[in-house]
Amino acid sequence: MFSANDTTTSKTVKISSPFRLDAMQRMVLADGKLLNIAIPAGRQQGDYLYSATVTILRENAAVYTTAPAWASVEIR
């Protein structure tokens, strides 16, 4: 599973939504596995902000959220 050639990397996931999201709508996944659930990070200009940090094994691994299509998602 983990070899000497693998390196881990950390990604920050930010979700912005005009409506409150429940935990099922804030899940962060990679390789089909739940890594974290974004936590509330306050409000900005009326939007609810959520944030999560995840560590993945491969830098090019796809990171997904269960956020609704109308929510804004940023992954860095």
PDB file of N, H, CA, C and O in Angstrom:
ATOM      1  N   MET A   1       0.826  -1.187   0.000  1.00  0.00           N
ATOM      2  CA  MET A   1       0.000   0.000   0.000  1.00  0.00           C
ATOM      3  C   MET A   1       0.872   1.254   0.000  1.00  0.00           C
ATOM      4  O   MET A   1       0.737   2.075  -0.907  1.00  0.00           O
ATOM      5  N   PHE A   2       1.746   1.435   0.960  1.00  0.00           N
ATOM      6  H   PHE A   2       1.856   0.768   1.698  1.00  0.00           H
ATOM      7  CA  PHE A   2       2.629   2.595   1.011  1.00  0.00           C
ATOM      8  C   PHE A   2       4.039   2.117   0.735  1.00  0.00           C
ATOM      9  O   PHE A   2       4.528   1.196   1.389  1.00  0.00           O
ATOM     10  N   SER A   3       4.697   2.744  -0.237  1.00  0.00           N
ATOM     11  H   SER A   3       4.300   3.493  -0.768  1.00  0.00           H
ATOM     12  CA  SER A   3       6.067   2.355  -0.555  1.00  0.00           C
ATOM     13  C   SER A   3       6.992   3.552  -0.396  1.00  0.00           C
ATOM     14  O   SER A   3       6.529   4.674  -0.194  1.00  0.00           O
ATOM     15  N   ALA A   4       8.279   3.321  -0.485  1.00  0.00           N
ATOM     16  H   ALA A   4       8.655   2.409  -0.649  1.00  0.00           H
ATOM     17  CA  ALA A   4       9.268   4.389  -0.297  1.00  0.00           C
ATOM     18  C   ALA A   4       9.140   5.486  -1.351  1.00  0.00           C
ATOM     19  O   ALA A   4       9.547   6.623  -1.111  1.00  0.00           O
ATOM     20  N   ASN A   5       8.581   5.161  -2.511  1.00  0.00           N
ATOM     21  H   ASN A   5       8.250   4.238  -2.707  1.00  0.00           H
ATOM     22  CA  ASN A   5       8.446   6.150  -3.589  1.00  0.00           C
ATOM     23  C   ASN A   5       7.225   7.047  -3.420  1.00  0.00           C
ATOM     24  O   ASN A   5       7.122   8.077  -4.085  1.00  0.00           O
ATOM     25  N   ASP A   6       6.311   6.675  -2.552  1.00  0.00           N
ATOM     26  H   ASP A   6       6.395   5.838  -2.011  1.00  0.00           H
ATOM     27  CA  ASP A   6       5.097   7.460  -2.352  1.00  0.00           C
ATOM     28  C   ASP A   6       5.367   8.650  -1.437  1.00  0.00           C
ATOM     29  O   ASP A   6       6.132   8.552  -0.478  1.00  0.00           O
ATOM     30  N   THR A   7       4.735   9.759  -1.746  1.00  0.00           N
ATOM     31  H   THR A   7       4.113   9.838  -2.525  1.00  0.00           H
ATOM     32  CA  THR A   7       4.827  10.930  -0.882  1.00  0.00           C
ATOM     33  C   THR A   7       3.418  11.386  -0.552  1.00  0.00           C
ATOM     34  O   THR A   7       2.521  11.302  -1.390  1.00  0.00           O
ATOM     35  N   THR A   8       3.226  11.859   0.645  1.00  0.00           N
ATOM     36  H   THR A   8       3.956  11.927   1.326  1.00  0.00           H
ATOM     37  CA  THR A   8       1.917  12.378   1.020  1.00  0.00           C
ATOM     38  C   THR A   8       1.870  13.866   0.740  1.00  0.00           C
ATOM     39  O   THR A   8       2.893  14.550   0.747  1.00  0.00           O
ATOM     40  N   THR A   9       0.691  14.345   0.500  1.00  0.00           N
ATOM     41  H   THR A   9      -0.140  13.789   0.495  1.00  0.00           H
ATOM     42  CA  THR A   9       0.488  15.772   0.288  1.00  0.00           C
ATOM     43  C   THR A   9      -0.794  16.178   1.010  1.00  0.00           C
ATOM     44  O   THR A   9      -1.696  15.365   1.210  1.00  0.00           O
ATOM     45  N   SER A  10      -0.854  17.418   1.385  1.00  0.00           N
ATOM     46  H   SER A  10      -0.121  18.078   1.223  1.00  0.00           H
ATOM     47  CA  SER A  10      -2.000  17.939   2.112  1.00  0.00           C
ATOM     48  C   SER A  10      -2.790  18.877   1.210  1.00  0.00           C
ATOM     49  O   SER A  10      -2.209  19.698   0.500  1.00  0.00           O
ATOM     50  N   LYS A  11      -4.096  18.757   1.238  1.00  0.00           N
ATOM     51  H   LYS A  11      -4.568  18.090   1.815  1.00  0.00           H
ATOM     52  CA  LYS A  11      -4.987  19.617   0.454  1.00  0.00           C
ATOM     53  C   LYS A  11      -5.976  20.300   1.404  1.00  0.00           C
ATOM     54  O   LYS A  11      -6.428  19.709   2.385  1.00  0.00           O
ATOM     55  N   THR A  12      -6.295  21.546   1.089  1.00  0.00           N
ATOM     56  H   THR A  12      -5.928  22.025   0.292  1.00  0.00           H
ATOM     57  CA  THR A  12      -7.303  22.279   1.837  1.00  0.00           C
ATOM     58  C   THR A  12      -8.544  22.402   0.964  1.00  0.00           C
ATOM     59  O   THR A  12      -8.462  22.816  -0.192  1.00  0.00           O
ATOM     60  N   VAL A  13      -9.681  22.044   1.520  1.00  0.00           N
ATOM     61  H   VAL A  13      -9.748  21.709   2.459  1.00  0.00           H
ATOM     62  CA  VAL A  13     -10.953  22.095   0.804  1.00  0.00           C
ATOM     63  C   VAL A  13     -11.806  23.177   1.454  1.00  0.00           C
ATOM     64  O   VAL A  13     -12.022  23.170   2.666  1.00  0.00           O
ATOM     65  N   LYS A  14     -12.291  24.110   0.628  1.00  0.00           N
ATOM     66  H   LYS A  14     -12.116  24.115  -0.357  1.00  0.00           H
ATOM     67  CA  LYS A  14     -13.162  25.182   1.116  1.00  0.00           C
ATOM     68  C   LYS A  14     -14.482  25.119   0.365  1.00  0.00           C
ATOM     69  O   LYS A  14     -14.513  25.029  -0.862  1.00  0.00           O
ATOM     70  N   ILE A  15     -15.570  25.169   1.122  1.00  0.00           N
ATOM     71  H   ILE A  15     -15.545  25.242   2.119  1.00  0.00           H
ATOM     72  CA  ILE A  15     -16.910  25.135   0.546  1.00  0.00           C
ATOM     73  C   ILE A  15     -17.635  26.401   0.979  1.00  0.00           C
ATOM     74  O   ILE A  15     -17.618  26.765   2.155  1.00  0.00           O
ATOM     75  N   SER A  16     -18.272  27.068   0.026  1.00  0.00           N
ATOM     76  H   SER A  16     -18.286  26.773  -0.929  1.00  0.00           H
ATOM     77  CA  SER A  16     -19.061  28.266   0.296  1.00  0.00           C
ATOM     78  C   SER A  16     -20.473  28.007  -0.212  1.00  0.00           C
ATOM     79  O   SER A  16     -20.659  27.536  -1.334  1.00  0.00           O
ATOM     80  N   SER A  17     -21.470  28.318   0.619  1.00  0.00           N
ATOM     81  H   SER A  17     -21.319  28.701   1.530  1.00  0.00           H
ATOM     82  CA  SER A  17     -22.848  28.026   0.268  1.00  0.00           C
ATOM     83  C   SER A  17     -23.786  29.104   0.797  1.00  0.00           C
ATOM     84  O   SER A  17     -23.579  29.607   1.901  1.00  0.00           O
ATOM     85  N   PRO A  18     -24.809  29.468   0.033  1.00  0.00           N
ATOM     86  CA  PRO A  18     -25.774  30.451   0.526  1.00  0.00           C
ATOM     87  C   PRO A  18     -26.696  29.872   1.601  1.00  0.00           C
ATOM     88  O   PRO A  18     -27.379  30.617   2.305  1.00  0.00           O
ATOM     89  N   PHE A  19     -26.713  28.547   1.726  1.00  0.00           N
ATOM     90  H   PHE A  19     -26.158  27.942   1.154  1.00  0.00           H
ATOM     91  CA  PHE A  19     -27.549  27.864   2.710  1.00  0.00           C
ATOM     92  C   PHE A  19     -26.672  26.980   3.598  1.00  0.00           C
ATOM     93  O   PHE A  19     -25.586  26.566   3.193  1.00  0.00           O
ATOM     94  N   ARG A  20     -27.149  26.697   4.805  1.00  0.00           N
ATOM     95  H   ARG A  20     -28.031  27.034   5.134  1.00  0.00           H
ATOM     96  CA  ARG A  20     -26.420  25.780   5.690  1.00  0.00           C
ATOM     97  C   ARG A  20     -26.373  24.399   5.055  1.00  0.00           C
ATOM     98  O   ARG A  20     -27.333  23.957   4.425  1.00  0.00           O
ATOM     99  N   LEU A  21     -25.249  23.731   5.230  1.00  0.00           N
ATOM    100  H   LEU A  21     -24.469  24.090   5.743  1.00  0.00           H
ATOM    101  CA  LEU A  21     -25.097  22.369   4.733  1.00  0.00           C
ATOM    102  C   LEU A  21     -25.030  21.408   5.913  1.00  0.00           C
ATOM    103  O   LEU A  21     -24.440  21.727   6.945  1.00  0.00           O
ATOM    104  N   ASP A  22     -25.633  20.229   5.761  1.00  0.00           N
ATOM    105  H   ASP A  22     -26.112  19.970   4.922  1.00  0.00           H
ATOM    106  CA  ASP A  22     -25.496  19.229   6.824  1.00  0.00           C
ATOM    107  C   ASP A  22     -24.230  18.408   6.571  1.00  0.00           C
ATOM    108  O   ASP A  22     -23.588  18.560   5.532  1.00  0.00           O
ATOM    109  N   ALA A  23     -23.881  17.557   7.497  1.00  0.00           N
ATOM    110  H   ALA A  23     -24.402  17.433   8.341  1.00  0.00           H
ATOM    111  CA  ALA A  23     -22.630  16.805   7.413  1.00  0.00           C
ATOM    112  C   ALA A  23     -22.549  15.952   6.149  1.00  0.00           C
ATOM    113  O   ALA A  23     -21.466  15.796   5.585  1.00  0.00           O
ATOM    114  N   MET A  24     -23.654  15.406   5.703  1.00  0.00           N
ATOM    115  H   MET A  24     -24.534  15.532   6.162  1.00  0.00           H
ATOM    116  CA  MET A  24     -23.659  14.579   4.481  1.00  0.00           C
ATOM    117  C   MET A  24     -23.298  15.397   3.242  1.00  0.00           C
ATOM    118  O   MET A  24     -22.833  14.834   2.250  1.00  0.00           O
ATOM    119  N   GLN A  25     -23.500  16.697   3.281  1.00  0.00           N
ATOM    120  H   GLN A  25     -23.877  17.154   4.086  1.00  0.00           H
ATOM    121  CA  GLN A  25     -23.196  17.573   2.152  1.00  0.00           C
ATOM    122  C   GLN A  25     -21.803  18.190   2.257  1.00  0.00           C
ATOM    123  O   GLN A  25     -21.424  18.989   1.401  1.00  0.00           O
ATOM    124  N   ARG A  26     -21.042  17.840   3.278  1.00  0.00           N
ATOM    125  H   ARG A  26     -21.350  17.190   3.974  1.00  0.00           H
ATOM    126  CA  ARG A  26     -19.721  18.430   3.496  1.00  0.00           C
ATOM    127  C   ARG A  26     -18.611  17.387   3.523  1.00  0.00           C
ATOM    128  O   ARG A  26     -17.502  17.683   3.967  1.00  0.00           O
ATOM    129  N   MET A  27     -18.889  16.180   3.059  1.00  0.00           N
ATOM    130  H   MET A  27     -19.790  15.940   2.698  1.00  0.00           H
ATOM    131  CA  MET A  27     -17.887  15.120   3.087  1.00  0.00           C
ATOM    132  C   MET A  27     -16.818  15.354   2.019  1.00  0.00           C
ATOM    133  O   MET A  27     -17.110  15.825   0.920  1.00  0.00           O
ATOM    134  N   VAL A  28     -15.582  15.017   2.363  1.00  0.00           N
ATOM    135  H   VAL A  28     -15.344  14.634   3.255  1.00  0.00           H
ATOM    136  CA  VAL A  28     -14.453  15.116   1.442  1.00  0.00           C
ATOM    137  C   VAL A  28     -13.933  13.697   1.221  1.00  0.00           C
ATOM    138  O   VAL A  28     -13.609  12.990   2.175  1.00  0.00           O
ATOM    139  N   LEU A  29     -13.858  13.286  -0.062  1.00  0.00           N
ATOM    140  H   LEU A  29     -14.122  13.861  -0.836  1.00  0.00           H
ATOM    141  CA  LEU A  29     -13.465  11.924  -0.394  1.00  0.00           C
ATOM    142  C   LEU A  29     -12.289  11.913  -1.359  1.00  0.00           C
ATOM    143  O   LEU A  29     -12.096  12.854  -2.129  1.00  0.00           O
ATOM    144  N   ALA A  30     -11.505  10.839  -1.313  1.00  0.00           N
ATOM    145  H   ALA A  30     -11.662  10.074  -0.688  1.00  0.00           H
ATOM    146  CA  ALA A  30     -10.448  10.581  -2.294  1.00  0.00           C
ATOM    147  C   ALA A  30     -10.374   9.078  -2.484  1.00  0.00           C
ATOM    148  O   ALA A  30     -10.430   8.316  -1.519  1.00  0.00           O
ATOM    149  N   ASP A  31     -10.250   8.665  -3.714  1.00  0.00           N
ATOM    150  H   ASP A  31     -10.204   9.284  -4.498  1.00  0.00           H
ATOM    151  CA  ASP A  31     -10.205   7.237  -4.037  1.00  0.00           C
ATOM    152  C   ASP A  31     -11.395   6.485  -3.451  1.00  0.00           C
ATOM    153  O   ASP A  31     -11.265   5.329  -3.047  1.00  0.00           O
ATOM    154  N   GLY A  32     -12.552   7.137  -3.404  1.00  0.00           N
ATOM    155  H   GLY A  32     -12.658   8.076  -3.732  1.00  0.00           H
ATOM    156  CA  GLY A  32     -13.767   6.505  -2.912  1.00  0.00           C
ATOM    157  C   GLY A  32     -13.853   6.337  -1.412  1.00  0.00           C
ATOM    158  O   GLY A  32     -14.761   5.670  -0.916  1.00  0.00           O
ATOM    159  N   LYS A  33     -12.924   6.931  -0.680  1.00  0.00           N
ATOM    160  H   LYS A  33     -12.187   7.473  -1.084  1.00  0.00           H
ATOM    161  CA  LYS A  33     -12.921   6.796   0.780  1.00  0.00           C
ATOM    162  C   LYS A  33     -13.129   8.152   1.443  1.00  0.00           C
ATOM    163  O   LYS A  33     -12.586   9.167   1.007  1.00  0.00           O
ATOM    164  N   LEU A  34     -13.919   8.144   2.498  1.00  0.00           N
ATOM    165  H   LEU A  34     -14.360   7.319   2.853  1.00  0.00           H
ATOM    166  CA  LEU A  34     -14.157   9.359   3.275  1.00  0.00           C
ATOM    167  C   LEU A  34     -12.876   9.738   4.015  1.00  0.00           C
ATOM    168  O   LEU A  34     -12.318   8.934   4.762  1.00  0.00           O
ATOM    169  N   LEU A  35     -12.418  10.969   3.800  1.00  0.00           N
ATOM    170  H   LEU A  35     -12.871  11.622   3.193  1.00  0.00           H
ATOM    171  CA  LEU A  35     -11.212  11.448   4.468  1.00  0.00           C
ATOM    172  C   LEU A  35     -11.511  12.408   5.605  1.00  0.00           C
ATOM    173  O   LEU A  35     -10.823  12.402   6.626  1.00  0.00           O
ATOM    174  N   ASN A  36     -12.538  13.236   5.434  1.00  0.00           N
ATOM    175  H   ASN A  36     -13.097  13.241   4.605  1.00  0.00           H
ATOM    176  CA  ASN A  36     -12.835  14.261   6.426  1.00  0.00           C
ATOM    177  C   ASN A  36     -14.214  14.837   6.143  1.00  0.00           C
ATOM    178  O   ASN A  36     -14.787  14.601   5.079  1.00  0.00           O
ATOM    179  N   ILE A  37     -14.737  15.584   7.089  1.00  0.00           N
ATOM    180  H   ILE A  37     -14.271  15.776   7.953  1.00  0.00           H
ATOM    181  CA  ILE A  37     -15.970  16.344   6.901  1.00  0.00           C
ATOM    182  C   ILE A  37     -15.634  17.795   7.182  1.00  0.00           C
ATOM    183  O   ILE A  37     -15.108  18.124   8.246  1.00  0.00           O
ATOM    184  N   ALA A  38     -15.938  18.661   6.230  1.00  0.00           N
ATOM    185  H   ALA A  38     -16.365  18.394   5.367  1.00  0.00           H
ATOM    186  CA  ALA A  38     -15.633  20.088   6.378  1.00  0.00           C
ATOM    187  C   ALA A  38     -16.412  20.659   7.558  1.00  0.00           C
ATOM    188  O   ALA A  38     -17.594  20.366   7.740  1.00  0.00           O
ATOM    189  N   ILE A  39     -15.729  21.478   8.357  1.00  0.00           N
ATOM    190  H   ILE A  39     -14.769  21.715   8.209  1.00  0.00           H
ATOM    191  CA  ILE A  39     -16.346  22.063   9.539  1.00  0.00           C
ATOM    192  C   ILE A  39     -16.710  23.521   9.265  1.00  0.00           C
ATOM    193  O   ILE A  39     -16.085  24.163   8.422  1.00  0.00           O
ATOM    194  N   PRO A  40     -17.705  24.043   9.961  1.00  0.00           N
ATOM    195  CA  PRO A  40     -18.074  25.446   9.777  1.00  0.00           C
ATOM    196  C   PRO A  40     -16.897  26.373  10.079  1.00  0.00           C
ATOM    197  O   PRO A  40     -16.186  26.195  11.068  1.00  0.00           O
ATOM    198  N   ALA A  41     -16.708  27.364   9.208  1.00  0.00           N
ATOM    199  H   ALA A  41     -17.286  27.508   8.404  1.00  0.00           H
ATOM    200  CA  ALA A  41     -15.599  28.311   9.368  1.00  0.00           C
ATOM    201  C   ALA A  41     -16.097  29.750   9.404  1.00  0.00           C
ATOM    202  O   ALA A  41     -15.311  30.683   9.233  1.00  0.00           O
ATOM    203  N   GLY A  42     -17.395  29.937   9.624  1.00  0.00           N
ATOM    204  H   GLY A  42     -18.033  29.180   9.763  1.00  0.00           H
ATOM    205  CA  GLY A  42     -17.942  31.289   9.724  1.00  0.00           C
ATOM    206  C   GLY A  42     -18.813  31.651   8.539  1.00  0.00           C
ATOM    207  O   GLY A  42     -19.273  30.789   7.790  1.00  0.00           O
ATOM    208  N   ARG A  43     -19.031  32.959   8.388  1.00  0.00           N
ATOM    209  H   ARG A  43     -18.658  33.659   8.997  1.00  0.00           H
ATOM    210  CA  ARG A  43     -19.856  33.475   7.286  1.00  0.00           C
ATOM    211  C   ARG A  43     -19.132  34.638   6.640  1.00  0.00           C
ATOM    212  O   ARG A  43     -18.372  35.359   7.287  1.00  0.00           O
ATOM    213  N   GLN A  44     -19.384  34.807   5.343  1.00  0.00           N
ATOM    214  H   GLN A  44     -20.001  34.221   4.817  1.00  0.00           H
ATOM    215  CA  GLN A  44     -18.810  35.924   4.607  1.00  0.00           C
ATOM    216  C   GLN A  44     -19.825  36.371   3.572  1.00  0.00           C
ATOM    217  O   GLN A  44     -20.248  35.580   2.728  1.00  0.00           O
ATOM    218  N   GLN A  45     -20.214  37.619   3.632  1.00  0.00           N
ATOM    219  H   GLN A  45     -19.870  38.261   4.318  1.00  0.00           H
ATOM    220  CA  GLN A  45     -21.176  38.216   2.708  1.00  0.00           C
ATOM    221  C   GLN A  45     -22.433  37.363   2.567  1.00  0.00           C
ATOM    222  O   GLN A  45     -22.962  37.198   1.467  1.00  0.00           O
ATOM    223  N   GLY A  46     -22.905  36.824   3.688  1.00  0.00           N
ATOM    224  H   GLY A  46     -22.475  36.957   4.581  1.00  0.00           H
ATOM    225  CA  GLY A  46     -24.133  36.046   3.702  1.00  0.00           C
ATOM    226  C   GLY A  46     -23.953  34.569   3.407  1.00  0.00           C
ATOM    227  O   GLY A  46     -24.884  33.794   3.628  1.00  0.00           O
ATOM    228  N   ASP A  47     -22.788  34.143   2.915  1.00  0.00           N
ATOM    229  H   ASP A  47     -22.032  34.772   2.735  1.00  0.00           H
ATOM    230  CA  ASP A  47     -22.550  32.736   2.615  1.00  0.00           C
ATOM    231  C   ASP A  47     -21.988  32.009   3.837  1.00  0.00           C
ATOM    232  O   ASP A  47     -21.257  32.589   4.640  1.00  0.00           O
ATOM    233  N   TYR A  48     -22.336  30.755   3.957  1.00  0.00           N
ATOM    234  H   TYR A  48     -22.929  30.284   3.305  1.00  0.00           H
ATOM    235  CA  TYR A  48     -21.777  29.895   5.001  1.00  0.00           C
ATOM    236  C   TYR A  48     -20.475  29.306   4.466  1.00  0.00           C
ATOM    237  O   TYR A  48     -20.426  28.826   3.334  1.00  0.00           O
ATOM    238  N   LEU A  49     -19.435  29.343   5.271  1.00  0.00           N
ATOM    239  H   LEU A  49     -19.475  29.733   6.191  1.00  0.00           H
ATOM    240  CA  LEU A  49     -18.125  28.843   4.862  1.00  0.00           C
ATOM    241  C   LEU A  49     -17.784  27.591   5.653  1.00  0.00           C
ATOM    242  O   LEU A  49     -18.043  27.506   6.854  1.00  0.00           O
ATOM    243  N   TYR A  50     -17.196  26.616   4.957  1.00  0.00           N
ATOM    244  H   TYR A  50     -16.985  26.684   3.982  1.00  0.00           H
ATOM    245  CA  TYR A  50     -16.775  25.358   5.568  1.00  0.00           C
ATOM    246  C   TYR A  50     -15.362  25.052   5.088  1.00  0.00           C
ATOM    247  O   TYR A  50     -14.987  25.422   3.976  1.00  0.00           O
ATOM    248  N   SER A  51     -14.578  24.378   5.923  1.00  0.00           N
ATOM    249  H   SER A  51     -14.882  24.078   6.827  1.00  0.00           H
ATOM    250  CA  SER A  51     -13.191  24.091   5.575  1.00  0.00           C
ATOM    251  C   SER A  51     -12.772  22.725   6.118  1.00  0.00           C
ATOM    252  O   SER A  51     -13.215  22.295   7.183  1.00  0.00           O
ATOM    253  N   ALA A  52     -11.898  22.052   5.349  1.00  0.00           N
ATOM    254  H   ALA A  52     -11.538  22.401   4.484  1.00  0.00           H
ATOM    255  CA  ALA A  52     -11.337  20.772   5.781  1.00  0.00           C
ATOM    256  C   ALA A  52      -9.938  20.636   5.201  1.00  0.00           C
ATOM    257  O   ALA A  52      -9.659  21.118   4.103  1.00  0.00           O
ATOM    258  N   THR A  53      -9.072  19.985   5.939  1.00  0.00           N
ATOM    259  H   THR A  53      -9.299  19.594   6.831  1.00  0.00           H
ATOM    260  CA  THR A  53      -7.737  19.662   5.456  1.00  0.00           C
ATOM    261  C   THR A  53      -7.631  18.147   5.388  1.00  0.00           C
ATOM    262  O   THR A  53      -7.993  17.447   6.333  1.00  0.00           O
ATOM    263  N   VAL A  54      -7.134  17.647   4.264  1.00  0.00           N
ATOM    264  H   VAL A  54      -6.841  18.216   3.496  1.00  0.00           H
ATOM    265  CA  VAL A  54      -6.977  16.207   4.082  1.00  0.00           C
ATOM    266  C   VAL A  54      -5.553  15.900   3.644  1.00  0.00           C
ATOM    267  O   VAL A  54      -4.904  16.713   2.986  1.00  0.00           O
ATOM    268  N   THR A  55      -5.082  14.733   4.012  1.00  0.00           N
ATOM    269  H   THR A  55      -5.609  14.072   4.547  1.00  0.00           H
ATOM    270  CA  THR A  55      -3.771  14.265   3.580  1.00  0.00           C
ATOM    271  C   THR A  55      -3.992  13.079   2.663  1.00  0.00           C
ATOM    272  O   THR A  55      -4.678  12.121   3.021  1.00  0.00           O
ATOM    273  N   ILE A  56      -3.401  13.150   1.467  1.00  0.00           N
ATOM    274  H   ILE A  56      -2.844  13.928   1.176  1.00  0.00           H
ATOM    275  CA  ILE A  56      -3.557  12.074   0.496  1.00  0.00           C
ATOM    276  C   ILE A  56      -2.199  11.487   0.164  1.00  0.00           C
ATOM    277  O   ILE A  56      -1.169  12.145   0.310  1.00  0.00           O
ATOM    278  N   LEU A  57      -2.209  10.254  -0.278  1.00  0.00           N
ATOM    279  H   LEU A  57      -3.046   9.718  -0.396  1.00  0.00           H
ATOM    280  CA  LEU A  57      -0.973   9.534  -0.552  1.00  0.00           C
ATOM    281  C   LEU A  57      -0.316   9.998  -1.848  1.00  0.00           C
ATOM    282  O   LEU A  57       0.901  10.176  -1.902  1.00  0.00           O
ATOM    283  N   ARG A  58      -1.108  10.190  -2.877  1.00  0.00           N
ATOM    284  H   ARG A  58      -2.097  10.045  -2.834  1.00  0.00           H
ATOM    285  CA  ARG A  58      -0.580  10.619  -4.171  1.00  0.00           C
ATOM    286  C   ARG A  58      -1.033  12.035  -4.479  1.00  0.00           C
ATOM    287  O   ARG A  58      -2.203  12.369  -4.295  1.00  0.00           O
ATOM    288  N   GLU A  59      -0.121  12.860  -4.943  1.00  0.00           N
ATOM    289  H   GLU A  59       0.830  12.588  -5.092  1.00  0.00           H
ATOM    290  CA  GLU A  59      -0.452  14.249  -5.237  1.00  0.00           C
ATOM    291  C   GLU A  59      -1.513  14.364  -6.319  1.00  0.00           C
ATOM    292  O   GLU A  59      -2.301  15.310  -6.304  1.00  0.00           O
ATOM    293  N   ASN A  60      -1.553  13.426  -7.257  1.00  0.00           N
ATOM    294  H   ASN A  60      -0.913  12.657  -7.269  1.00  0.00           H
ATOM    295  CA  ASN A  60      -2.509  13.501  -8.353  1.00  0.00           C
ATOM    296  C   ASN A  60      -3.818  12.766  -8.067  1.00  0.00           C
ATOM    297  O   ASN A  60      -4.629  12.592  -8.977  1.00  0.00           O
ATOM    298  N   ALA A  61      -4.041  12.335  -6.837  1.00  0.00           N
ATOM    299  H   ALA A  61      -3.382  12.476  -6.098  1.00  0.00           H
ATOM    300  CA  ALA A  61      -5.293  11.662  -6.472  1.00  0.00           C
ATOM    301  C   ALA A  61      -6.459  12.642  -6.585  1.00  0.00           C
ATOM    302  O   ALA A  61      -6.343  13.807  -6.207  1.00  0.00           O
ATOM    303  N   ALA A  62      -7.569  12.162  -7.102  1.00  0.00           N
ATOM    304  H   ALA A  62      -7.664  11.215  -7.410  1.00  0.00           H
ATOM    305  CA  ALA A  62      -8.757  12.996  -7.248  1.00  0.00           C
ATOM    306  C   ALA A  62      -9.417  13.189  -5.882  1.00  0.00           C
ATOM    307  O   ALA A  62      -9.643  12.226  -5.149  1.00  0.00           O
ATOM    308  N   VAL A  63      -9.717  14.427  -5.555  1.00  0.00           N
ATOM    309  H   VAL A  63      -9.533  15.209  -6.150  1.00  0.00           H
ATOM    310  CA  VAL A  63     -10.384  14.766  -4.296  1.00  0.00           C
ATOM    311  C   VAL A  63     -11.775  15.285  -4.658  1.00  0.00           C
ATOM    312  O   VAL A  63     -11.915  16.172  -5.500  1.00  0.00           O
ATOM    313  N   TYR A  64     -12.805  14.721  -4.012  1.00  0.00           N
ATOM    314  H   TYR A  64     -12.690  14.001  -3.329  1.00  0.00           H
ATOM    315  CA  TYR A  64     -14.189  15.074  -4.292  1.00  0.00           C
ATOM    316  C   TYR A  64     -14.888  15.524  -3.021  1.00  0.00           C
ATOM    317  O   TYR A  64     -14.436  15.242  -1.911  1.00  0.00           O
ATOM    318  N   THR A  65     -16.006  16.232  -3.203  1.00  0.00           N
ATOM    319  H   THR A  65     -16.374  16.460  -4.104  1.00  0.00           H
ATOM    320  CA  THR A  65     -16.878  16.561  -2.075  1.00  0.00           C
ATOM    321  C   THR A  65     -18.294  16.127  -2.424  1.00  0.00           C
ATOM    322  O   THR A  65     -18.616  15.887  -3.587  1.00  0.00           O
ATOM    323  N   THR A  66     -19.123  16.033  -1.411  1.00  0.00           N
ATOM    324  H   THR A  66     -18.861  16.228  -0.465  1.00  0.00           H
ATOM    325  CA  THR A  66     -20.536  15.727  -1.626  1.00  0.00           C
ATOM    326  C   THR A  66     -21.372  17.006  -1.606  1.00  0.00           C
ATOM    327  O   THR A  66     -22.592  16.954  -1.455  1.00  0.00           O
ATOM    328  N   ALA A  67     -20.712  18.150  -1.758  1.00  0.00           N
ATOM    329  H   ALA A  67     -19.720  18.192  -1.881  1.00  0.00           H
ATOM    330  CA  ALA A  67     -21.421  19.435  -1.754  1.00  0.00           C
ATOM    331  C   ALA A  67     -22.383  19.511  -2.945  1.00  0.00           C
ATOM    332  O   ALA A  67     -22.086  18.982  -4.016  1.00  0.00           O
ATOM    333  N   PRO A  68     -23.526  20.165  -2.761  1.00  0.00           N
ATOM    334  CA  PRO A  68     -24.477  20.326  -3.861  1.00  0.00           C
ATOM    335  C   PRO A  68     -23.853  21.095  -5.023  1.00  0.00           C
ATOM    336  O   PRO A  68     -22.885  21.832  -4.838  1.00  0.00           O
ATOM    337  N   ALA A  69     -24.411  20.921  -6.216  1.00  0.00           N
ATOM    338  H   ALA A  69     -25.198  20.323  -6.366  1.00  0.00           H
ATOM    339  CA  ALA A  69     -23.877  21.558  -7.422  1.00  0.00           C
ATOM    340  C   ALA A  69     -23.894  23.086  -7.320  1.00  0.00           C
ATOM    341  O   ALA A  69     -23.069  23.750  -7.947  1.00  0.00           O
ATOM    342  N   TRP A  70     -24.808  23.647  -6.551  1.00  0.00           N
ATOM    343  H   TRP A  70     -25.479  23.108  -6.042  1.00  0.00           H
ATOM    344  CA  TRP A  70     -24.909  25.106  -6.447  1.00  0.00           C
ATOM    345  C   TRP A  70     -23.933  25.704  -5.424  1.00  0.00           C
ATOM    346  O   TRP A  70     -23.824  26.925  -5.315  1.00  0.00           O
ATOM    347  N   ALA A  71     -23.236  24.864  -4.686  1.00  0.00           N
ATOM    348  H   ALA A  71     -23.324  23.872  -4.774  1.00  0.00           H
ATOM    349  CA  ALA A  71     -22.238  25.354  -3.724  1.00  0.00           C
ATOM    350  C   ALA A  71     -20.908  25.575  -4.448  1.00  0.00           C
ATOM    351  O   ALA A  71     -20.626  24.923  -5.453  1.00  0.00           O
ATOM    352  N   SER A  72     -20.113  26.482  -3.941  1.00  0.00           N
ATOM    353  H   SER A  72     -20.342  27.012  -3.125  1.00  0.00           H
ATOM    354  CA  SER A  72     -18.792  26.752  -4.509  1.00  0.00           C
ATOM    355  C   SER A  72     -17.744  25.942  -3.742  1.00  0.00           C
ATOM    356  O   SER A  72     -17.704  25.975  -2.512  1.00  0.00           O
ATOM    357  N   VAL A  73     -16.898  25.217  -4.477  1.00  0.00           N
ATOM    358  H   VAL A  73     -16.931  25.191  -5.476  1.00  0.00           H
ATOM    359  CA  VAL A  73     -15.872  24.370  -3.853  1.00  0.00           C
ATOM    360  C   VAL A  73     -14.510  24.757  -4.399  1.00  0.00           C
ATOM    361  O   VAL A  73     -14.328  24.894  -5.609  1.00  0.00           O
ATOM    362  N   GLU A  74     -13.564  24.929  -3.505  1.00  0.00           N
ATOM    363  H   GLU A  74     -13.711  24.817  -2.522  1.00  0.00           H
ATOM    364  CA  GLU A  74     -12.167  25.227  -3.886  1.00  0.00           C
ATOM    365  C   GLU A  74     -11.261  24.210  -3.199  1.00  0.00           C
ATOM    366  O   GLU A  74     -11.336  24.006  -1.988  1.00  0.00           O
ATOM    367  N   ILE A  75     -10.401  23.574  -4.002  1.00  0.00           N
ATOM    368  H   ILE A  75     -10.340  23.739  -4.986  1.00  0.00           H
ATOM    369  CA  ILE A  75      -9.453  22.585  -3.461  1.00  0.00           C
ATOM    370  C   ILE A  75      -8.047  23.049  -3.807  1.00  0.00           C
ATOM    371  O   ILE A  75      -7.715  23.225  -4.979  1.00  0.00           O
ATOM    372  N   ARG A  76      -7.226  23.247  -2.791  1.00  0.00           N
ATOM    373  H   ARG A  76      -7.495  23.105  -1.838  1.00  0.00           H
ATOM    374  CA  ARG A  76      -5.845  23.695  -3.007  1.00  0.00           C
ATOM    375  C   ARG A  76      -4.883  22.754  -2.357  1.00  0.00           C
ATOM    376  O   ARG A  76      -3.672  22.961  -2.428  1.00  0.00           O
TER     377      ARG A  76
END
